[in-house]
Amino acid sequence: MLAIFRLRRASSLNLIRLMVIVAALLFAWWALVFITNVPHFILPAPQRVFVTLWELRSLLFSHFLVTLLEIVGGLMLGVILGFLFAINMQLFRLVRLWLLPVLLFSQAVPVFALAPILVLWLGYGMFSKVVMAAIIIFFPVLMTCFDGLRNTPTGYLDLAKTMNVKPWQMVWRIRFPAALPVIASGLRMAVVVAPIGAIIGEWVGSGAGLGYYMLHSNARMQVAEMFAALLVLACLSISLYYLADWLLKKWIPWGQG
């Protein structure tokens, strides 16, 4: 009960801290526009953006749903693949020796450069954006999971060996639970960077989504609309992070510090 109370208190403090930071940033934004008197087609005032956001709420919501589905799909695909590859690398030495250099070499190719190729191969639909988001989170999830699996305390492993635990049981029952705090850090990172893959995919080629709407608003010099979409995207990313953080702290209360 005490741990749950402390977790809820920490969550409340984080929410209050976030609200204070957002209010300070909005005030700084308003003050910058007011003091410099910058034209609205370069930097619109916050109130202008909020009015535009309210007027276009139905349109922005439809684009928001598309981007949300792309991000969630990319997270699910990237996390599943990252876990599977990490577990196989831990179980099989041959896989680790041959696969790890290939994965490291793949990171030398800028992920952004893959977006036009994925759109060409997979089309302008949602699937290419899901794959793009999955690719951008795959390596962080893989490496944090693999590092967590191979850095299990030796005391746990020695005890399991005395009980003649099989290799796959060693991974599933010993290494994986011990690695969960490290894996949780990788998942938090994945939630933060997944929107980048989806938005880049929408910029390259799409028919819907917040990135698509921002690109077309920019082309028509509708700066307030572009900032409204950016604000929705920022709120989406922050909400996903705090949701993931809350779930991870609830499911993995140990190792939170």
Secondary structure, DSSP 4 states (H G I P E B T S, - for coil): -HHHHHHHHHHHHHHHHHHHHHHHHHHHHHHHHHHH---TTTS--HHHHHHHHHHTHHHHHHHHHHHHHHHHHHHHHHHHHHHHHHHHHHH-HHHHHHHHHHHHHHTTS-HHHHHHHHHHHH-SSHHHHHHHHHHHHHHHHHHHHHHHHHT--HHHHHHHHHTT--HHHIIIIIIHHHHHHHHHHHHHHHHHHHHHHHHHHHHHS-SSSHHHHHHHHHHTT-HHHHHHHHHHHHHHHHHHHHHHHHHHHHH--TT--
